[in-house]
């Protein structure tokens, strides 16, 4: 939020007021009230407040400033001081401007909009608070010009007041051009009390410095409010009175609305299975390695989880994403099984992030040339908050998956793959975790979960039965989970385990038919994964697993 003063003033005095008529204590409400009040009225901590100072003194020793040069100077200050990186240039802007400062803002935004390299300033300006801005001029400008001419020998600047006559053509043109390009929400606050210019006996001369008709205008995103102060009270709040609260309320309204726009984006189309069993050592290793920073890599944090199909790599990655929703924004999931699934994943992510996509991509182009891929990768490279991208099932490197691994100084990437060389997808800095078979205790816990014993005791025979089933299935996570789903449908847990072992050994073909009839077969993709896994294992495991998941 940038605060801009008016003519003949500066940031030190514009936003300052005495705490009370009886007190000599001075309060700068932007510094003393606003940070606390913005936070307490919605928890908005991610806001920065800036004073902008420009030379607006016009009575003596004045610079030959004009509105056009002042607008350009504001843009130059923004680009050189608070918007120097791509991440900063993507942030929202709000302006709070008093009197003539509002005209400087309008001129600055017109200047920015006219230059493609600066248009982000206008595009990211979400709201402007005009405090007594003379959109149509002021009758006081004539008095000011007369005074400036009288002080010309002292170096006054009457040119800065030249265009402020009420209903002047330059101000009409400025407002017409501004209204044409403006997309921000406008809050016009106008004075409801006149300024006392002179008093003699019972005669009092009072005038509005900027009338309501000049300080307000109509529009689809324009809101006009009166404050019970004169022109010089619109920007000076010595206490949290009703006038201050009216301005604060609208600032909170805008900041809360902007915060809702950037709420956490969790674009993960899957979730951990109901029977997910935590593997303590793997979990601790993953969390530790996701904290290992590599400054020379394309992303500072990256881990490749490798292991045979069905050992639980994807479930481990899903659990990490679900657990750390509050840390990363966004969290994105890419299915890297093949080129088509990668493309559809990026198209889904581009839609989730509401990105513009270049659709002029020729059929058969490389992955990196796709419009959705480019849009997502570019957005992530410029993001200034922690994000996480999970690349799942990156087993085939031949179709160009390496070229679409996201990059960015705030990024974290988690890869799951059956190939140990997946660690090389992110050169110069990628941790690796090897996922193997489940332990005996882990497989027993998983099968007991499926048996749903509740408060019933776990007998030694049930435990022994679970251990024998796990042994037969080679401690393979997916195989045991599927077997548990089958066994868990039986009313007698102990009898179900015993019967399963008998069926497993003697009636494999019959078991296959029963699985089909019960609708217990996994998806086609899961069947392929398990078969691919078993073909890479010993013949004994191939034969053992066949009845469970073909």
C-alpha angles and dihedrals in degrees: 000000000000119000115206125189129215136238122323093007144093138209093266094062105022097070096033129100139162114267091234139345090260095047132080091200114116125217126198100200096196089060103028103038112016104063092052095042095048090053096046094047096062108342096264106166100151096080128110122202122209134185114213116205126196131167104262099153109126109167102077139358086010127167117240092252125164131189093255094054092045091053092050090048091055091053091049091051092050093050095045101039114028106012105049101127134051090248092053092046089059094058126103122259131208126184128206109189132178121214112306089014088073090060089051089054092050092049091047094052091049089052092049094047091054093057117065091209091056102035091102088076092062093038093053095045101107102173141008124201110204111195106195095329112174098228088167097030134254137265087225091070091078090056090048094051091049090052092046092052090050089054096043092114088060092055102263122170113227093166092075088062096042097097098042098088112126112273092001118171095238091056091046090053092046093052093045092053092044094050089050095058101028118112098163129105109258125213113189115192116190134189120256096188128067125233115247106234100174142353129198119173105306094345117099125183112207131168139172109249091206113013123221090250090058098040094051139048138171127257143135093264098029123110123185125203134176124220123202094239138088123255094278093050095058091084102029120080117170093178141016092270128154093275093053091046091053091056092042092051092057093045090053090047091057097042093048090050091051091047090054090054092058097044117145113294110212105181100175113129094196137058135201115275118260089246094053110150118203114234101207101201094045092047094051091046092052094049091048095048093047085063094054106107123212110190095185096053127091088253124024095228126040137150129184114207110201134180143111120305114276097026093110106262096138093044090052091051091047091051090052091051093048092048096049102045090123094053102050131049114210113021110193133187125207121189103215098181091117141344095269093053091048091053093048090048092054091046089054091048093049089054092047091052091043093234127166111245128205105228096188095103121135120232112262095027121146118271092251091058094060114113096226091048092051093046094051095043092049092048092050093047090058099039114118098199129074112276134180128208121187116203104198127197095006093169099131116059096175100089095058106269091147092063093057099049103123121250130201142126092248097044138117123192127195118191128191118196144149088225119085089208090069086096086074092062085086107040124203096024130028127128120217135215123190113210115202136169121317119262121252091255093049094050091047091051091050094051092045088053090057092047090061095208094169110186093347114116119256103237124210090247092055091049091048091049091052091050092051092049090050091050092050090052095048094244089283109161099218094043092051092046091054092046089050091053089055096046093043092066092068121093096221109057097191093045091046092056092048093046092047092055091050093048091045093056102037110021109037095146092049090050090054091056092047091051090052093049092048092051091237096134114119123231122293090253091053092049090054092048094051093045090049088051096050092049088061092052133069123294090249092059092045091057093042095051098043097087093048104058115008 
